[in-house]
Amino acid sequence: MSKPDDNKIGISNSIRTLRFLNNEMTQKQLAEHIGVTRQTVMAIESNKYSPTLEVAFKIAEVFNLPLDKVFSYRSDK
């Protein structure tokens, strides 16, 4: 059974999982790597805020992954 947010339209991400798989990196550590606040990372991770393209690329770079392995977009089409 899917969760209510599984069908949500918009940008989603796998940041929480990636942080866990990278030595359980904290939100604060990620924030320091990309030059934003921990609160910003928390908002991006919980899909309450869409990052700028620059921040999205920085996040992907931290995890050494292409952008589409960190972020995905779901439309209603």
PyMOL Python script that loads the backbone (N, CA, C, O; Angstrom):
from pymol import cmd

cmd.read_pdbstr("""\
ATOM      1  N   MET A   1       0.852  -1.194   0.000  1.00  0.00           N
ATOM      2  CA  MET A   1       0.000   0.000   0.000  1.00  0.00           C
ATOM      3  C   MET A   1       0.886   1.242   0.000  1.00  0.00           C
ATOM      4  O   MET A   1       1.857   1.315   0.754  1.00  0.00           O
ATOM      5  N   SER A   2       0.558   2.201  -0.830  1.00  0.00           N
ATOM      6  CA  SER A   2       1.380   3.399  -0.916  1.00  0.00           C
ATOM      7  C   SER A   2       0.983   4.414   0.138  1.00  0.00           C
ATOM      8  O   SER A   2      -0.164   4.477   0.582  1.00  0.00           O
ATOM      9  N   LYS A   3       1.978   5.211   0.525  1.00  0.00           N
ATOM     10  CA  LYS A   3       1.736   6.305   1.454  1.00  0.00           C
ATOM     11  C   LYS A   3       1.087   7.449   0.689  1.00  0.00           C
ATOM     12  O   LYS A   3       1.234   7.530  -0.530  1.00  0.00           O
ATOM     13  N   PRO A   4       0.369   8.340   1.381  1.00  0.00           N
ATOM     14  CA  PRO A   4      -0.288   9.458   0.687  1.00  0.00           C
ATOM     15  C   PRO A   4       0.668  10.308  -0.139  1.00  0.00           C
ATOM     16  O   PRO A   4       0.282  10.783  -1.207  1.00  0.00           O
ATOM     17  N   ASP A   5       1.909  10.520   0.319  1.00  0.00           N
ATOM     18  CA  ASP A   5       2.848  11.366  -0.399  1.00  0.00           C
ATOM     19  C   ASP A   5       3.487  10.680  -1.595  1.00  0.00           C
ATOM     20  O   ASP A   5       4.144  11.344  -2.397  1.00  0.00           O
ATOM     21  N   ASP A   6       3.312   9.350  -1.739  1.00  0.00           N
ATOM     22  CA  ASP A   6       3.920   8.632  -2.846  1.00  0.00           C
ATOM     23  C   ASP A   6       3.405   9.128  -4.194  1.00  0.00           C
ATOM     24  O   ASP A   6       4.133   9.062  -5.184  1.00  0.00           O
ATOM     25  N   ASN A   7       2.195   9.612  -4.256  1.00  0.00           N
ATOM     26  CA  ASN A   7       1.606  10.070  -5.510  1.00  0.00           C
ATOM     27  C   ASN A   7       1.642  11.583  -5.651  1.00  0.00           C
ATOM     28  O   ASN A   7       0.990  12.142  -6.533  1.00  0.00           O
ATOM     29  N   LYS A   8       2.387  12.236  -4.800  1.00  0.00           N
ATOM     30  CA  LYS A   8       2.450  13.690  -4.799  1.00  0.00           C
ATOM     31  C   LYS A   8       3.117  14.197  -6.080  1.00  0.00           C
ATOM     32  O   LYS A   8       4.136  13.667  -6.523  1.00  0.00           O
ATOM     33  N   ILE A   9       2.527  15.215  -6.646  1.00  0.00           N
ATOM     34  CA  ILE A   9       3.073  15.850  -7.842  1.00  0.00           C
ATOM     35  C   ILE A   9       4.148  16.833  -7.400  1.00  0.00           C
ATOM     36  O   ILE A   9       3.960  17.563  -6.427  1.00  0.00           O
ATOM     37  N   GLY A  10       5.263  16.854  -8.103  1.00  0.00           N
ATOM     38  CA  GLY A  10       6.327  17.795  -7.804  1.00  0.00           C
ATOM     39  C   GLY A  10       7.667  17.108  -7.622  1.00  0.00           C
ATOM     40  O   GLY A  10       7.868  15.971  -8.051  1.00  0.00           O
ATOM     41  N   ILE A  11       8.574  17.817  -6.981  1.00  0.00           N
ATOM     42  CA  ILE A  11       9.932  17.321  -6.774  1.00  0.00           C
ATOM     43  C   ILE A  11      10.002  16.505  -5.493  1.00  0.00           C
ATOM     44  O   ILE A  11       9.491  16.914  -4.450  1.00  0.00           O
ATOM     45  N   SER A  12      10.642  15.352  -5.587  1.00  0.00           N
ATOM     46  CA  SER A  12      10.912  14.555  -4.395  1.00  0.00           C
ATOM     47  C   SER A  12      12.405  14.242  -4.394  1.00  0.00           C
ATOM     48  O   SER A  12      13.098  14.485  -5.382  1.00  0.00           O
ATOM     49  N   ASN A  13      12.892  13.703  -3.281  1.00  0.00           N
ATOM     50  CA  ASN A  13      14.325  13.439  -3.196  1.00  0.00           C
ATOM     51  C   ASN A  13      14.617  12.245  -2.299  1.00  0.00           C
ATOM     52  O   ASN A  13      13.752  11.759  -1.570  1.00  0.00           O
ATOM     53  N   SER A  14      15.844  11.794  -2.374  1.00  0.00           N
ATOM     54  CA  SER A  14      16.298  10.668  -1.558  1.00  0.00           C
ATOM     55  C   SER A  14      17.404  11.094  -0.600  1.00  0.00           C
ATOM     56  O   SER A  14      18.257  10.283  -0.239  1.00  0.00           O
ATOM     57  N   ILE A  15      17.396  12.347  -0.190  1.00  0.00           N
ATOM     58  CA  ILE A  15      18.470  12.890   0.643  1.00  0.00           C
ATOM     59  C   ILE A  15      18.590  12.156   1.972  1.00  0.00           C
ATOM     60  O   ILE A  15      19.698  11.829   2.394  1.00  0.00           O
ATOM     61  N   ARG A  16      17.488  11.897   2.626  1.00  0.00           N
ATOM     62  CA  ARG A  16      17.553  11.233   3.926  1.00  0.00           C
ATOM     63  C   ARG A  16      18.250   9.873   3.810  1.00  0.00           C
ATOM     64  O   ARG A  16      19.129   9.549   4.607  1.00  0.00           O
ATOM     65  N   THR A  17      17.857   9.098   2.828  1.00  0.00           N
ATOM     66  CA  THR A  17      18.474   7.785   2.605  1.00  0.00           C
ATOM     67  C   THR A  17      19.955   7.935   2.272  1.00  0.00           C
ATOM     68  O   THR A  17      20.789   7.191   2.789  1.00  0.00           O
ATOM     69  N   LEU A  18      20.279   8.888   1.417  1.00  0.00           N
ATOM     70  CA  LEU A  18      21.674   9.102   1.037  1.00  0.00           C
ATOM     71  C   LEU A  18      22.524   9.533   2.227  1.00  0.00           C
ATOM     72  O   LEU A  18      23.670   9.104   2.358  1.00  0.00           O
ATOM     73  N   ARG A  19      21.978  10.367   3.082  1.00  0.00           N
ATOM     74  CA  ARG A  19      22.710  10.760   4.292  1.00  0.00           C
ATOM     75  C   ARG A  19      22.996   9.536   5.151  1.00  0.00           C
ATOM     76  O   ARG A  19      24.111   9.359   5.640  1.00  0.00           O
ATOM     77  N   PHE A  20      21.988   8.699   5.331  1.00  0.00           N
ATOM     78  CA  PHE A  20      22.149   7.492   6.146  1.00  0.00           C
ATOM     79  C   PHE A  20      23.227   6.576   5.554  1.00  0.00           C
ATOM     80  O   PHE A  20      24.056   6.029   6.281  1.00  0.00           O
ATOM     81  N   LEU A  21      23.203   6.418   4.238  1.00  0.00           N
ATOM     82  CA  LEU A  21      24.163   5.532   3.577  1.00  0.00           C
ATOM     83  C   LEU A  21      25.575   6.114   3.522  1.00  0.00           C
ATOM     84  O   LEU A  21      26.531   5.405   3.209  1.00  0.00           O
ATOM     85  N   ASN A  22      25.703   7.390   3.824  1.00  0.00           N
ATOM     86  CA  ASN A  22      27.009   8.056   3.841  1.00  0.00           C
ATOM     87  C   ASN A  22      27.421   8.347   5.280  1.00  0.00           C
ATOM     88  O   ASN A  22      27.494   9.496   5.715  1.00  0.00           O
ATOM     89  N   ASN A  23      27.683   7.268   5.995  1.00  0.00           N
ATOM     90  CA  ASN A  23      28.143   7.359   7.391  1.00  0.00           C
ATOM     91  C   ASN A  23      27.179   8.120   8.290  1.00  0.00           C
ATOM     92  O   ASN A  23      27.590   8.808   9.225  1.00  0.00           O
ATOM     93  N   GLU A  24      25.891   7.985   7.992  1.00  0.00           N
ATOM     94  CA  GLU A  24      24.852   8.649   8.778  1.00  0.00           C
ATOM     95  C   GLU A  24      25.132  10.149   8.929  1.00  0.00           C
ATOM     96  O   GLU A  24      25.067  10.711  10.022  1.00  0.00           O
ATOM     97  N   MET A  25      25.443  10.767   7.795  1.00  0.00           N
ATOM     98  CA  MET A  25      25.693  12.206   7.753  1.00  0.00           C
ATOM     99  C   MET A  25      24.500  12.951   8.342  1.00  0.00           C
ATOM    100  O   MET A  25      23.350  12.616   8.058  1.00  0.00           O
ATOM    101  N   THR A  26      24.773  13.947   9.149  1.00  0.00           N
ATOM    102  CA  THR A  26      23.688  14.734   9.736  1.00  0.00           C
ATOM    103  C   THR A  26      23.235  15.820   8.763  1.00  0.00           C
ATOM    104  O   THR A  26      23.930  16.146   7.801  1.00  0.00           O
ATOM    105  N   GLN A  27      22.064  16.367   9.035  1.00  0.00           N
ATOM    106  CA  GLN A  27      21.589  17.489   8.227  1.00  0.00           C
ATOM    107  C   GLN A  27      22.555  18.657   8.352  1.00  0.00           C
ATOM    108  O   GLN A  27      22.803  19.369   7.378  1.00  0.00           O
ATOM    109  N   LYS A  28      23.095  18.853   9.532  1.00  0.00           N
ATOM    110  CA  LYS A  28      24.042  19.953   9.752  1.00  0.00           C
ATOM    111  C   LYS A  28      25.301  19.756   8.916  1.00  0.00           C
ATOM    112  O   LYS A  28      25.799  20.710   8.317  1.00  0.00           O
ATOM    113  N   GLN A  29      25.819  18.536   8.866  1.00  0.00           N
ATOM    114  CA  GLN A  29      27.011  18.269   8.064  1.00  0.00           C
ATOM    115  C   GLN A  29      26.752  18.529   6.580  1.00  0.00           C
ATOM    116  O   GLN A  29      27.578  19.132   5.895  1.00  0.00           O
ATOM    117  N   LEU A  30      25.603  18.071   6.091  1.00  0.00           N
ATOM    118  CA  LEU A  30      25.258  18.324   4.694  1.00  0.00           C
ATOM    119  C   LEU A  30      25.133  19.817   4.445  1.00  0.00           C
ATOM    120  O   LEU A  30      25.628  20.331   3.442  1.00  0.00           O
ATOM    121  N   ALA A  31      24.479  20.502   5.348  1.00  0.00           N
ATOM    122  CA  ALA A  31      24.307  21.955   5.216  1.00  0.00           C
ATOM    123  C   ALA A  31      25.656  22.661   5.118  1.00  0.00           C
ATOM    124  O   ALA A  31      25.828  23.567   4.302  1.00  0.00           O
ATOM    125  N   GLU A  32      26.604  22.250   5.942  1.00  0.00           N
ATOM    126  CA  GLU A  32      27.933  22.859   5.908  1.00  0.00           C
ATOM    127  C   GLU A  32      28.632  22.595   4.575  1.00  0.00           C
ATOM    128  O   GLU A  32      29.328  23.470   4.060  1.00  0.00           O
ATOM    129  N   HIS A  33      28.456  21.409   4.018  1.00  0.00           N
ATOM    130  CA  HIS A  33      29.068  21.068   2.726  1.00  0.00           C
ATOM    131  C   HIS A  33      28.516  21.926   1.599  1.00  0.00           C
ATOM    132  O   HIS A  33      29.250  22.279   0.676  1.00  0.00           O
ATOM    133  N   ILE A  34      27.233  22.266   1.661  1.00  0.00           N
ATOM    134  CA  ILE A  34      26.613  22.967   0.523  1.00  0.00           C
ATOM    135  C   ILE A  34      26.362  24.451   0.778  1.00  0.00           C
ATOM    136  O   ILE A  34      25.891  25.162  -0.109  1.00  0.00           O
ATOM    137  N   GLY A  35      26.675  24.919   1.985  1.00  0.00           N
ATOM    138  CA  GLY A  35      26.587  26.352   2.271  1.00  0.00           C
ATOM    139  C   GLY A  35      25.194  26.882   2.553  1.00  0.00           C
ATOM    140  O   GLY A  35      24.871  28.014   2.195  1.00  0.00           O
ATOM    141  N   VAL A  36      24.364  26.061   3.200  1.00  0.00           N
ATOM    142  CA  VAL A  36      23.025  26.514   3.623  1.00  0.00           C
ATOM    143  C   VAL A  36      22.847  26.158   5.099  1.00  0.00           C
ATOM    144  O   VAL A  36      23.733  25.565   5.714  1.00  0.00           O
ATOM    145  N   THR A  37      21.706  26.524   5.652  1.00  0.00           N
ATOM    146  CA  THR A  37      21.446  26.192   7.046  1.00  0.00           C
ATOM    147  C   THR A  37      20.877  24.779   7.181  1.00  0.00           C
ATOM    148  O   THR A  37      20.378  24.203   6.214  1.00  0.00           O
ATOM    149  N   ARG A  38      20.961  24.242   8.376  1.00  0.00           N
ATOM    150  CA  ARG A  38      20.384  22.929   8.648  1.00  0.00           C
ATOM    151  C   ARG A  38      18.885  22.958   8.396  1.00  0.00           C
ATOM    152  O   ARG A  38      18.317  21.980   7.911  1.00  0.00           O
ATOM    153  N   GLN A  39      18.239  24.076   8.721  1.00  0.00           N
ATOM    154  CA  GLN A  39      16.803  24.203   8.510  1.00  0.00           C
ATOM    155  C   GLN A  39      16.450  24.115   7.030  1.00  0.00           C
ATOM    156  O   GLN A  39      15.409  23.566   6.668  1.00  0.00           O
ATOM    157  N   THR A  40      17.310  24.650   6.180  1.00  0.00           N
ATOM    158  CA  THR A  40      17.086  24.563   4.737  1.00  0.00           C
ATOM    159  C   THR A  40      17.174  23.115   4.275  1.00  0.00           C
ATOM    160  O   THR A  40      16.336  22.654   3.501  1.00  0.00           O
ATOM    161  N   VAL A  41      18.192  22.398   4.751  1.00  0.00           N
ATOM    162  CA  VAL A  41      18.322  20.976   4.405  1.00  0.00           C
ATOM    163  C   VAL A  41      17.095  20.217   4.879  1.00  0.00           C
ATOM    164  O   VAL A  41      16.563  19.380   4.150  1.00  0.00           O
ATOM    165  N   MET A  42      16.642  20.500   6.093  1.00  0.00           N
ATOM    166  CA  MET A  42      15.468  19.821   6.640  1.00  0.00           C
ATOM    167  C   MET A  42      14.236  20.077   5.760  1.00  0.00           C
ATOM    168  O   MET A  42      13.468  19.155   5.486  1.00  0.00           O
ATOM    169  N   ALA A  43      14.048  21.322   5.321  1.00  0.00           N
ATOM    170  CA  ALA A  43      12.894  21.670   4.484  1.00  0.00           C
ATOM    171  C   ALA A  43      12.979  21.008   3.111  1.00  0.00           C
ATOM    172  O   ALA A  43      11.966  20.546   2.587  1.00  0.00           O
ATOM    173  N   ILE A  44      14.176  20.955   2.523  1.00  0.00           N
ATOM    174  CA  ILE A  44      14.354  20.301   1.226  1.00  0.00           C
ATOM    175  C   ILE A  44      14.083  18.814   1.373  1.00  0.00           C
ATOM    176  O   ILE A  44      13.351  18.225   0.577  1.00  0.00           O
ATOM    177  N   GLU A  45      14.678  18.213   2.394  1.00  0.00           N
ATOM    178  CA  GLU A  45      14.550  16.778   2.617  1.00  0.00           C
ATOM    179  C   GLU A  45      13.099  16.347   2.827  1.00  0.00           C
ATOM    180  O   GLU A  45      12.697  15.267   2.393  1.00  0.00           O
ATOM    181  N   SER A  46      12.326  17.184   3.486  1.00  0.00           N
ATOM    182  CA  SER A  46      10.925  16.846   3.762  1.00  0.00           C
ATOM    183  C   SER A  46       9.979  17.335   2.658  1.00  0.00           C
ATOM    184  O   SER A  46       8.759  17.308   2.824  1.00  0.00           O
ATOM    185  N   ASN A  47      10.545  17.778   1.536  1.00  0.00           N
ATOM    186  CA  ASN A  47       9.775  18.236   0.370  1.00  0.00           C
ATOM    187  C   ASN A  47       8.869  19.429   0.674  1.00  0.00           C
ATOM    188  O   ASN A  47       7.823  19.598   0.047  1.00  0.00           O
ATOM    189  N   LYS A  48       9.275  20.248   1.634  1.00  0.00           N
ATOM    190  CA  LYS A  48       8.526  21.468   1.934  1.00  0.00           C
ATOM    191  C   LYS A  48       9.108  22.667   1.196  1.00  0.00           C
ATOM    192  O   LYS A  48       8.515  23.745   1.170  1.00  0.00           O
ATOM    193  N   TYR A  49      10.275  22.461   0.598  1.00  0.00           N
ATOM    194  CA  TYR A  49      10.968  23.532  -0.115  1.00  0.00           C
ATOM    195  C   TYR A  49      11.747  22.912  -1.263  1.00  0.00           C
ATOM    196  O   TYR A  49      12.444  21.916  -1.071  1.00  0.00           O
ATOM    197  N   SER A  50      11.639  23.486  -2.444  1.00  0.00           N
ATOM    198  CA  SER A  50      12.419  23.019  -3.585  1.00  0.00           C
ATOM    199  C   SER A  50      13.702  23.827  -3.655  1.00  0.00           C
ATOM    200  O   SER A  50      13.663  25.058  -3.639  1.00  0.00           O
ATOM    201  N   PRO A  51      14.840  23.148  -3.733  1.00  0.00           N
ATOM    202  CA  PRO A  51      16.108  23.873  -3.759  1.00  0.00           C
ATOM    203  C   PRO A  51      16.320  24.590  -5.086  1.00  0.00           C
ATOM    204  O   PRO A  51      15.712  24.253  -6.103  1.00  0.00           O
ATOM    205  N   THR A  52      17.198  25.583  -5.048  1.00  0.00           N
ATOM    206  CA  THR A  52      17.615  26.195  -6.307  1.00  0.00           C
ATOM    207  C   THR A  52      18.381  25.136  -7.087  1.00  0.00           C
ATOM    208  O   THR A  52      18.815  24.130  -6.526  1.00  0.00           O
ATOM    209  N   LEU A  53      18.540  25.366  -8.354  1.00  0.00           N
ATOM    210  CA  LEU A  53      19.283  24.429  -9.185  1.00  0.00           C
ATOM    211  C   LEU A  53      20.720  24.294  -8.684  1.00  0.00           C
ATOM    212  O   LEU A  53      21.277  23.196  -8.668  1.00  0.00           O
ATOM    213  N   GLU A  54      21.307  25.401  -8.282  1.00  0.00           N
ATOM    214  CA  GLU A  54      22.685  25.381  -7.769  1.00  0.00           C
ATOM    215  C   GLU A  54      22.792  24.511  -6.513  1.00  0.00           C
ATOM    216  O   GLU A  54      23.708  23.697  -6.399  1.00  0.00           O
ATOM    217  N   VAL A  55      21.872  24.678  -5.588  1.00  0.00           N
ATOM    218  CA  VAL A  55      21.889  23.882  -4.353  1.00  0.00           C
ATOM    219  C   VAL A  55      21.633  22.411  -4.671  1.00  0.00           C
ATOM    220  O   VAL A  55      22.260  21.535  -4.077  1.00  0.00           O
ATOM    221  N   ALA A  56      20.736  22.136  -5.586  1.00  0.00           N
ATOM    222  CA  ALA A  56      20.461  20.753  -5.968  1.00  0.00           C
ATOM    223  C   ALA A  56      21.720  20.087  -6.534  1.00  0.00           C
ATOM    224  O   ALA A  56      22.022  18.942  -6.195  1.00  0.00           O
ATOM    225  N   PHE A  57      22.451  20.798  -7.392  1.00  0.00           N
ATOM    226  CA  PHE A  57      23.685  20.243  -7.944  1.00  0.00           C
ATOM    227  C   PHE A  57      24.739  20.045  -6.854  1.00  0.00           C
ATOM    228  O   PHE A  57      25.480  19.062  -6.881  1.00  0.00           O
ATOM    229  N   LYS A  58      24.809  20.966  -5.904  1.00  0.00           N
ATOM    230  CA  LYS A  58      25.764  20.818  -4.801  1.00  0.00           C
ATOM    231  C   LYS A  58      25.448  19.586  -3.962  1.00  0.00           C
ATOM    232  O   LYS A  58      26.353  18.860  -3.550  1.00  0.00           O
ATOM    233  N   ILE A  59      24.167  19.354  -3.710  1.00  0.00           N
ATOM    234  CA  ILE A  59      23.769  18.170  -2.938  1.00  0.00           C
ATOM    235  C   ILE A  59      24.171  16.905  -3.691  1.00  0.00           C
ATOM    236  O   ILE A  59      24.747  15.989  -3.105  1.00  0.00           O
ATOM    237  N   ALA A  60      23.876  16.854  -4.969  1.00  0.00           N
ATOM    238  CA  ALA A  60      24.235  15.685  -5.776  1.00  0.00           C
ATOM    239  C   ALA A  60      25.749  15.475  -5.774  1.00  0.00           C
ATOM    240  O   ALA A  60      26.224  14.341  -5.718  1.00  0.00           O
ATOM    241  N   GLU A  61      26.493  16.557  -5.834  1.00  0.00           N
ATOM    242  CA  GLU A  61      27.951  16.477  -5.836  1.00  0.00           C
ATOM    243  C   GLU A  61      28.479  15.894  -4.518  1.00  0.00           C
ATOM    244  O   GLU A  61      29.421  15.101  -4.525  1.00  0.00           O
ATOM    245  N   VAL A  62      27.880  16.281  -3.398  1.00  0.00           N
ATOM    246  CA  VAL A  62      28.296  15.743  -2.093  1.00  0.00           C
ATOM    247  C   VAL A  62      28.199  14.226  -2.086  1.00  0.00           C
ATOM    248  O   VAL A  62      29.068  13.547  -1.539  1.00  0.00           O
ATOM    249  N   PHE A  63      27.144  13.693  -2.693  1.00  0.00           N
ATOM    250  CA  PHE A  63      26.929  12.247  -2.706  1.00  0.00           C
ATOM    251  C   PHE A  63      27.556  11.583  -3.945  1.00  0.00           C
ATOM    252  O   PHE A  63      27.432  10.374  -4.140  1.00  0.00           O
ATOM    253  N   ASN A  64      28.233  12.398  -4.781  1.00  0.00           N
ATOM    254  CA  ASN A  64      28.894  11.894  -5.983  1.00  0.00           C
ATOM    255  C   ASN A  64      27.919  11.127  -6.890  1.00  0.00           C
ATOM    256  O   ASN A  64      28.222  10.051  -7.405  1.00  0.00           O
ATOM    257  N   LEU A  65      26.740  11.732  -7.057  1.00  0.00           N
ATOM    258  CA  LEU A  65      25.692  11.123  -7.876  1.00  0.00           C
ATOM    259  C   LEU A  65      25.175  12.135  -8.892  1.00  0.00           C
ATOM    260  O   LEU A  65      25.267  13.342  -8.670  1.00  0.00           O
ATOM    261  N   PRO A  66      24.629  11.643 -10.012  1.00  0.00           N
ATOM    262  CA  PRO A  66      23.964  12.569 -10.940  1.00  0.00           C
ATOM    263  C   PRO A  66      22.693  13.127 -10.286  1.00  0.00           C
ATOM    264  O   PRO A  66      22.101  12.493  -9.413  1.00  0.00           O
ATOM    265  N   LEU A  67      22.302  14.286 -10.713  1.00  0.00           N
ATOM    266  CA  LEU A  67      21.148  14.978 -10.142  1.00  0.00           C
ATOM    267  C   LEU A  67      19.893  14.099 -10.100  1.00  0.00           C
ATOM    268  O   LEU A  67      19.148  14.125  -9.120  1.00  0.00           O
ATOM    269  N   ASP A  68      19.660  13.325 -11.156  1.00  0.00           N
ATOM    270  CA  ASP A  68      18.436  12.529 -11.222  1.00  0.00           C
ATOM    271  C   ASP A  68      18.447  11.307 -10.305  1.00  0.00           C
ATOM    272  O   ASP A  68      17.440  10.607 -10.199  1.00  0.00           O
ATOM    273  N   LYS A  69      19.567  11.045  -9.644  1.00  0.00           N
ATOM    274  CA  LYS A  69      19.616   9.971  -8.641  1.00  0.00           C
ATOM    275  C   LYS A  69      19.313  10.509  -7.242  1.00  0.00           C
ATOM    276  O   LYS A  69      19.089   9.739  -6.308  1.00  0.00           O
ATOM    277  N   VAL A  70      19.309  11.835  -7.107  1.00  0.00           N
ATOM    278  CA  VAL A  70      18.997  12.473  -5.827  1.00  0.00           C
ATOM    279  C   VAL A  70      17.590  13.072  -5.856  1.00  0.00           C
ATOM    280  O   VAL A  70      16.844  12.973  -4.881  1.00  0.00           O
ATOM    281  N   PHE A  71      17.239  13.688  -6.974  1.00  0.00           N
ATOM    282  CA  PHE A  71      15.941  14.346  -7.113  1.00  0.00           C
ATOM    283  C   PHE A  71      15.150  13.725  -8.252  1.00  0.00           C
ATOM    284  O   PHE A  71      15.718  13.267  -9.243  1.00  0.00           O
ATOM    285  N   SER A  72      13.844  13.717  -8.100  1.00  0.00           N
ATOM    286  CA  SER A  72      12.979  13.265  -9.179  1.00  0.00           C
ATOM    287  C   SER A  72      11.765  14.179  -9.243  1.00  0.00           C
ATOM    288  O   SER A  72      11.406  14.839  -8.268  1.00  0.00           O
ATOM    289  N   TYR A  73      11.146  14.201 -10.409  1.00  0.00           N
ATOM    290  CA  TYR A  73       9.974  15.047 -10.617  1.00  0.00           C
ATOM    291  C   TYR A  73       8.828  14.182 -11.076  1.00  0.00           C
ATOM    292  O   TYR A  73       8.965  13.374 -11.995  1.00  0.00           O
ATOM    293  N   ARG A  74       7.713  14.358 -10.435  1.00  0.00           N
ATOM    294  CA  ARG A  74       6.508  13.603 -10.808  1.00  0.00           C
ATOM    295  C   ARG A  74       5.434  14.605 -11.231  1.00  0.00           C
ATOM    296  O   ARG A  74       5.082  15.514 -10.479  1.00  0.00           O
ATOM    297  N   SER A  75       4.926  14.421 -12.440  1.00  0.00           N
ATOM    298  CA  SER A  75       3.855  15.296 -12.923  1.00  0.00           C
ATOM    299  C   SER A  75       2.555  14.509 -12.952  1.00  0.00           C
ATOM    300  O   SER A  75       2.543  13.307 -12.688  1.00  0.00           O
ATOM    301  N   ASP A  76       1.481  15.177 -13.268  1.00  0.00           N
ATOM    302  CA  ASP A  76       0.174  14.498 -13.335  1.00  0.00           C
ATOM    303  C   ASP A  76      -0.078  13.873 -14.696  1.00  0.00           C
ATOM    304  O   ASP A  76      -1.158  13.334 -14.938  1.00  0.00           O
ATOM    305  N   LYS A  77       0.895  13.935 -15.583  1.00  0.00           N
ATOM    306  CA  LYS A  77       0.733  13.372 -16.936  1.00  0.00           C
ATOM    307  C   LYS A  77       1.088  11.913 -16.970  1.00  0.00           C
ATOM    308  O   LYS A  77       1.010  11.283 -18.025  1.00  0.00           O
TER     309      LYS A  77
END
""", "prot")
cmd.dss("prot")
cmd.show_as("cartoon", "prot")
cmd.util.cbc("prot")
cmd.orient("prot")
